[in-house]
Amino acid sequence: MKCLIVAAGTGSRLRDKGESKPLIMLAGSPLIERVIKNARIGGVREFVIVSGYRGEELRLFLDDLAMRENLKINHVINDEWERPNGISVYVAHELIKGDFLLSMCDHLVDPEIISDIINHQVQDDTVTLCVDYNITNPMIDMEDVTRLKCTADKISNIGKMIEDYNAFDTGIFKCTQIMFKALKASADKGDESISGAMNMLGAWGKARTFDIQGKLWLDVDDPAAFEKAQKLISQGKF
């Protein structure tokens, strides 16, 4: 299965760690290398990486990584990387056919989450989001995490600021081609984000959730999360 990784943004909250967020060194390895290797352990066999800000530098590194690790990595360039993250997904629509995983370049996850969602049977014309129902998870940055109000077969609301929620968005999705339709429909209504597309899918009755059942994940988006990641890696996790 292919995994589309969004790596086009500036990563301004971690700028003191490096100019290119995907290439920030985390316990001796670039962040995106850890994301890719965890996905590979989980069962991903091919990657599509969307780059934008400082993209040439990232692409050179990824080409070297692909050669060193015998990986298949395809590039997609998002020249409009300053726009919301849904644009970075949509620009890959001509390259990706069939079902695919979607991941963020700064989300570290237990490889078992990847293998579990790959093996999970999804319905046609749906998108399934891996969710964390532990809303007291100490790893979570409550000021930045995307929250959801959901059941197993319905997402009624998703966003960073919603007050009525029962789960967190882990940043791992199993998508059918309807994801691209939802991104376009949401953008046409003025919301170019992935969350906007998921709300659109929820309204269509096409959004599904998958419980990660307490497995470890971390959004490495600011210095505090960076330090948590360093500690977890030193303990043999991620």
Contacts in CASP RR format, 6 or more apart in sequence:
PFRMAT RR
TARGET T0000
AUTHOR 0000-0000-0000
METHOD contacts of the structure
MODEL  1
MKCLIVAAGTGSRLRDKGESKPLIMLAGSPLIERVIKNARIGGVREFVIV
SGYRGEELRLFLDDLAMRENLKINHVINDEWERPNGISVYVAHELIKGDF
LLSMCDHLVDPEIISDIINHQVQDDTVTLCVDYNITNPMIDMEDVTRLKC
TADKISNIGKMIEDYNAFDTGIFKCTQIMFKALKASADKGDESISGAMNM
LGAWGKARTFDIQGKLWLDVDDPAAFEKAQKLISQGKF
1 43 0 8 1.000
1 44 0 8 1.000
1 45 0 8 1.000
1 46 0 8 1.000
1 99 0 8 1.000
1 100 0 8 1.000
1 101 0 8 1.000
1 118 0 8 1.000
2 44 0 8 1.000
2 45 0 8 1.000
2 46 0 8 1.000
2 47 0 8 1.000
2 48 0 8 1.000
2 96 0 8 1.000
2 100 0 8 1.000
2 101 0 8 1.000
3 39 0 8 1.000
3 44 0 8 1.000
3 46 0 8 1.000
3 47 0 8 1.000
3 48 0 8 1.000
3 100 0 8 1.000
3 101 0 8 1.000
3 102 0 8 1.000
3 103 0 8 1.000
4 47 0 8 1.000
4 48 0 8 1.000
4 49 0 8 1.000
4 50 0 8 1.000
4 89 0 8 1.000
4 92 0 8 1.000
4 96 0 8 1.000
4 100 0 8 1.000
4 101 0 8 1.000
4 102 0 8 1.000
4 103 0 8 1.000
5 32 0 8 1.000
5 35 0 8 1.000
5 36 0 8 1.000
5 39 0 8 1.000
5 47 0 8 1.000
5 48 0 8 1.000
5 49 0 8 1.000
5 50 0 8 1.000
5 103 0 8 1.000
5 104 0 8 1.000
5 105 0 8 1.000
6 50 0 8 1.000
6 85 0 8 1.000
6 86 0 8 1.000
6 88 0 8 1.000
6 89 0 8 1.000
6 102 0 8 1.000
6 103 0 8 1.000
6 104 0 8 1.000
6 105 0 8 1.000
7 21 0 8 1.000
7 22 0 8 1.000
7 32 0 8 1.000
7 49 0 8 1.000
7 50 0 8 1.000
7 51 0 8 1.000
7 52 0 8 1.000
7 58 0 8 1.000
7 105 0 8 1.000
8 50 0 8 1.000
8 51 0 8 1.000
8 52 0 8 1.000
8 53 0 8 1.000
8 55 0 8 1.000
8 78 0 8 1.000
8 81 0 8 1.000
8 85 0 8 1.000
8 88 0 8 1.000
9 21 0 8 1.000
9 52 0 8 1.000
9 53 0 8 1.000
9 81 0 8 1.000
9 82 0 8 1.000
9 85 0 8 1.000
9 88 0 8 1.000
10 21 0 8 1.000
10 53 0 8 1.000
10 81 0 8 1.000
11 21 0 8 1.000
11 53 0 8 1.000
11 106 0 8 1.000
11 221 0 8 1.000
13 221 0 8 1.000
13 222 0 8 1.000
13 223 0 8 1.000
14 21 0 8 1.000
14 24 0 8 1.000
14 220 0 8 1.000
14 221 0 8 1.000
14 222 0 8 1.000
14 223 0 8 1.000
14 226 0 8 1.000
16 223 0 8 1.000
17 24 0 8 1.000
17 25 0 8 1.000
17 223 0 8 1.000
17 226 0 8 1.000
18 24 0 8 1.000
19 54 0 8 1.000
20 53 0 8 1.000
20 54 0 8 1.000
20 55 0 8 1.000
20 57 0 8 1.000
20 58 0 8 1.000
21 31 0 8 1.000
21 105 0 8 1.000
21 106 0 8 1.000
22 30 0 8 1.000
22 31 0 8 1.000
22 32 0 8 1.000
22 58 0 8 1.000
22 105 0 8 1.000
22 106 0 8 1.000
23 30 0 8 1.000
23 31 0 8 1.000
23 32 0 8 1.000
23 57 0 8 1.000
23 58 0 8 1.000
23 61 0 8 1.000
24 30 0 8 1.000
24 31 0 8 1.000
24 226 0 8 1.000
25 31 0 8 1.000
26 34 0 8 1.000
26 220 0 8 1.000
26 226 0 8 1.000
26 229 0 8 1.000
26 230 0 8 1.000
26 233 0 8 1.000
27 229 0 8 1.000
27 230 0 8 1.000
27 233 0 8 1.000
27 234 0 8 1.000
30 61 0 8 1.000
31 105 0 8 1.000
31 106 0 8 1.000
31 220 0 8 1.000
32 49 0 8 1.000
32 58 0 8 1.000
32 61 0 8 1.000
32 62 0 8 1.000
32 105 0 8 1.000
33 65 0 8 1.000
34 108 0 8 1.000
34 233 0 8 1.000
34 238 0 8 1.000
35 103 0 8 1.000
35 105 0 8 1.000
35 106 0 8 1.000
35 107 0 8 1.000
35 108 0 8 1.000
36 47 0 8 1.000
36 65 0 8 1.000
36 71 0 8 1.000
36 73 0 8 1.000
37 69 0 8 1.000
38 108 0 8 1.000
38 109 0 8 1.000
38 110 0 8 1.000
38 111 0 8 1.000
38 114 0 8 1.000
38 238 0 8 1.000
39 47 0 8 1.000
39 101 0 8 1.000
39 103 0 8 1.000
39 111 0 8 1.000
39 114 0 8 1.000
40 69 0 8 1.000
40 71 0 8 1.000
41 111 0 8 1.000
41 114 0 8 1.000
42 111 0 8 1.000
42 112 0 8 1.000
42 114 0 8 1.000
42 115 0 8 1.000
42 118 0 8 1.000
43 111 0 8 1.000
43 114 0 8 1.000
43 115 0 8 1.000
43 118 0 8 1.000
44 101 0 8 1.000
44 114 0 8 1.000
44 118 0 8 1.000
45 72 0 8 1.000
46 72 0 8 1.000
46 73 0 8 1.000
46 74 0 8 1.000
47 71 0 8 1.000
47 72 0 8 1.000
47 73 0 8 1.000
47 74 0 8 1.000
48 73 0 8 1.000
48 74 0 8 1.000
48 75 0 8 1.000
48 76 0 8 1.000
48 92 0 8 1.000
48 95 0 8 1.000
48 96 0 8 1.000
48 100 0 8 1.000
49 58 0 8 1.000
49 59 0 8 1.000
49 62 0 8 1.000
49 73 0 8 1.000
49 74 0 8 1.000
49 75 0 8 1.000
49 76 0 8 1.000
49 105 0 8 1.000
50 76 0 8 1.000
50 77 0 8 1.000
50 78 0 8 1.000
50 88 0 8 1.000
50 89 0 8 1.000
50 91 0 8 1.000
50 92 0 8 1.000
51 58 0 8 1.000
51 59 0 8 1.000
51 75 0 8 1.000
51 76 0 8 1.000
51 77 0 8 1.000
51 78 0 8 1.000
52 58 0 8 1.000
52 77 0 8 1.000
52 78 0 8 1.000
52 79 0 8 1.000
52 81 0 8 1.000
52 88 0 8 1.000
53 81 0 8 1.000
55 77 0 8 1.000
59 75 0 8 1.000
62 73 0 8 1.000
62 75 0 8 1.000
63 73 0 8 1.000
65 71 0 8 1.000
65 73 0 8 1.000
66 72 0 8 1.000
66 73 0 8 1.000
74 95 0 8 1.000
76 91 0 8 1.000
76 92 0 8 1.000
76 95 0 8 1.000
77 91 0 8 1.000
78 87 0 8 1.000
78 88 0 8 1.000
78 91 0 8 1.000
80 87 0 8 1.000
81 87 0 8 1.000
81 88 0 8 1.000
83 192 0 8 1.000
84 191 0 8 1.000
84 192 0 8 1.000
84 193 0 8 1.000
84 194 0 8 1.000
85 104 0 8 1.000
85 193 0 8 1.000
85 194 0 8 1.000
86 183 0 8 1.000
86 187 0 8 1.000
86 192 0 8 1.000
86 193 0 8 1.000
86 194 0 8 1.000
86 197 0 8 1.000
87 187 0 8 1.000
87 192 0 8 1.000
89 102 0 8 1.000
89 179 0 8 1.000
89 180 0 8 1.000
89 183 0 8 1.000
89 194 0 8 1.000
89 197 0 8 1.000
90 180 0 8 1.000
90 183 0 8 1.000
90 184 0 8 1.000
90 187 0 8 1.000
93 180 0 8 1.000
97 177 0 8 1.000
98 176 0 8 1.000
98 177 0 8 1.000
99 122 0 8 1.000
99 174 0 8 1.000
99 175 0 8 1.000
99 176 0 8 1.000
100 174 0 8 1.000
100 175 0 8 1.000
101 114 0 8 1.000
101 117 0 8 1.000
101 118 0 8 1.000
101 172 0 8 1.000
101 173 0 8 1.000
101 174 0 8 1.000
101 175 0 8 1.000
102 171 0 8 1.000
102 172 0 8 1.000
102 173 0 8 1.000
102 174 0 8 1.000
102 175 0 8 1.000
102 179 0 8 1.000
102 194 0 8 1.000
103 109 0 8 1.000
103 171 0 8 1.000
103 172 0 8 1.000
103 173 0 8 1.000
104 171 0 8 1.000
104 219 0 8 1.000
106 219 0 8 1.000
106 220 0 8 1.000
106 221 0 8 1.000
107 170 0 8 1.000
107 171 0 8 1.000
107 172 0 8 1.000
107 217 0 8 1.000
107 218 0 8 1.000
107 219 0 8 1.000
107 220 0 8 1.000
108 217 0 8 1.000
108 218 0 8 1.000
108 220 0 8 1.000
108 229 0 8 1.000
108 232 0 8 1.000
108 238 0 8 1.000
109 130 0 8 1.000
109 170 0 8 1.000
109 172 0 8 1.000
109 215 0 8 1.000
109 216 0 8 1.000
109 217 0 8 1.000
109 218 0 8 1.000
110 212 0 8 1.000
110 215 0 8 1.000
110 216 0 8 1.000
110 217 0 8 1.000
110 237 0 8 1.000
110 238 0 8 1.000
112 215 0 8 1.000
113 130 0 8 1.000
113 170 0 8 1.000
113 172 0 8 1.000
113 212 0 8 1.000
113 215 0 8 1.000
113 217 0 8 1.000
114 172 0 8 1.000
116 210 0 8 1.000
116 212 0 8 1.000
117 128 0 8 1.000
117 130 0 8 1.000
117 172 0 8 1.000
117 174 0 8 1.000
117 210 0 8 1.000
118 174 0 8 1.000
120 128 0 8 1.000
120 174 0 8 1.000
120 210 0 8 1.000
122 128 0 8 1.000
122 174 0 8 1.000
122 176 0 8 1.000
122 208 0 8 1.000
123 208 0 8 1.000
124 176 0 8 1.000
125 176 0 8 1.000
125 177 0 8 1.000
125 178 0 8 1.000
125 206 0 8 1.000
126 176 0 8 1.000
126 178 0 8 1.000
126 201 0 8 1.000
126 206 0 8 1.000
126 207 0 8 1.000
126 208 0 8 1.000
127 173 0 8 1.000
127 174 0 8 1.000
127 175 0 8 1.000
127 176 0 8 1.000
127 178 0 8 1.000
127 179 0 8 1.000
127 182 0 8 1.000
127 197 0 8 1.000
127 198 0 8 1.000
127 201 0 8 1.000
127 206 0 8 1.000
127 207 0 8 1.000
127 208 0 8 1.000
128 173 0 8 1.000
128 174 0 8 1.000
128 175 0 8 1.000
128 207 0 8 1.000
128 208 0 8 1.000
128 209 0 8 1.000
128 210 0 8 1.000
129 148 0 8 1.000
129 155 0 8 1.000
129 169 0 8 1.000
129 170 0 8 1.000
129 171 0 8 1.000
129 172 0 8 1.000
129 173 0 8 1.000
129 198 0 8 1.000
129 207 0 8 1.000
129 208 0 8 1.000
129 209 0 8 1.000
129 210 0 8 1.000
130 170 0 8 1.000
130 171 0 8 1.000
130 172 0 8 1.000
130 173 0 8 1.000
130 174 0 8 1.000
130 209 0 8 1.000
130 210 0 8 1.000
130 212 0 8 1.000
131 148 0 8 1.000
131 150 0 8 1.000
131 167 0 8 1.000
131 168 0 8 1.000
131 169 0 8 1.000
131 170 0 8 1.000
131 209 0 8 1.000
131 210 0 8 1.000
131 211 0 8 1.000
131 212 0 8 1.000
132 140 0 8 1.000
132 167 0 8 1.000
132 168 0 8 1.000
132 170 0 8 1.000
132 212 0 8 1.000
132 214 0 8 1.000
132 217 0 8 1.000
133 166 0 8 1.000
133 167 0 8 1.000
133 211 0 8 1.000
133 214 0 8 1.000
134 168 0 8 1.000
134 214 0 8 1.000
135 165 0 8 1.000
135 166 0 8 1.000
135 167 0 8 1.000
135 168 0 8 1.000
137 168 0 8 1.000
139 216 0 8 1.000
139 217 0 8 1.000
139 218 0 8 1.000
139 228 0 8 1.000
140 168 0 8 1.000
141 219 0 8 1.000
141 221 0 8 1.000
141 222 0 8 1.000
141 224 0 8 1.000
141 225 0 8 1.000
144 160 0 8 1.000
144 219 0 8 1.000
144 221 0 8 1.000
144 222 0 8 1.000
145 160 0 8 1.000
145 168 0 8 1.000
145 169 0 8 1.000
145 219 0 8 1.000
146 158 0 8 1.000
146 159 0 8 1.000
146 160 0 8 1.000
146 168 0 8 1.000
146 169 0 8 1.000
146 171 0 8 1.000
146 195 0 8 1.000
147 158 0 8 1.000
147 159 0 8 1.000
147 160 0 8 1.000
147 162 0 8 1.000
147 165 0 8 1.000
147 167 0 8 1.000
147 168 0 8 1.000
147 169 0 8 1.000
148 155 0 8 1.000
148 157 0 8 1.000
148 158 0 8 1.000
148 159 0 8 1.000
148 162 0 8 1.000
148 165 0 8 1.000
148 166 0 8 1.000
148 167 0 8 1.000
148 168 0 8 1.000
148 169 0 8 1.000
148 209 0 8 1.000
149 155 0 8 1.000
149 156 0 8 1.000
149 157 0 8 1.000
149 158 0 8 1.000
149 162 0 8 1.000
149 164 0 8 1.000
149 165 0 8 1.000
149 166 0 8 1.000
149 167 0 8 1.000
150 156 0 8 1.000
150 158 0 8 1.000
150 166 0 8 1.000
150 167 0 8 1.000
150 207 0 8 1.000
150 209 0 8 1.000
151 209 0 8 1.000
152 208 0 8 1.000
152 209 0 8 1.000
152 211 0 8 1.000
153 208 0 8 1.000
153 209 0 8 1.000
154 202 0 8 1.000
154 205 0 8 1.000
154 207 0 8 1.000
155 198 0 8 1.000
155 199 0 8 1.000
155 201 0 8 1.000
155 202 0 8 1.000
155 207 0 8 1.000
155 209 0 8 1.000
156 202 0 8 1.000
157 164 0 8 1.000
157 165 0 8 1.000
157 199 0 8 1.000
158 169 0 8 1.000
158 195 0 8 1.000
158 196 0 8 1.000
158 198 0 8 1.000
158 199 0 8 1.000
159 169 0 8 1.000
159 195 0 8 1.000
160 195 0 8 1.000
167 209 0 8 1.000
169 195 0 8 1.000
170 212 0 8 1.000
170 217 0 8 1.000
171 219 0 8 1.000
172 217 0 8 1.000
173 179 0 8 1.000
174 210 0 8 1.000
178 201 0 8 1.000
178 206 0 8 1.000
179 197 0 8 1.000
179 201 0 8 1.000
182 196 0 8 1.000
182 197 0 8 1.000
182 198 0 8 1.000
182 200 0 8 1.000
182 201 0 8 1.000
182 204 0 8 1.000
182 206 0 8 1.000
183 192 0 8 1.000
183 194 0 8 1.000
183 197 0 8 1.000
185 197 0 8 1.000
185 200 0 8 1.000
186 192 0 8 1.000
186 193 0 8 1.000
186 196 0 8 1.000
186 197 0 8 1.000
186 199 0 8 1.000
186 200 0 8 1.000
189 200 0 8 1.000
191 199 0 8 1.000
198 207 0 8 1.000
201 207 0 8 1.000
216 232 0 8 1.000
216 237 0 8 1.000
216 238 0 8 1.000
218 225 0 8 1.000
218 228 0 8 1.000
218 229 0 8 1.000
218 232 0 8 1.000
218 238 0 8 1.000
219 225 0 8 1.000
220 226 0 8 1.000
220 229 0 8 1.000
229 238 0 8 1.000
232 238 0 8 1.000
END
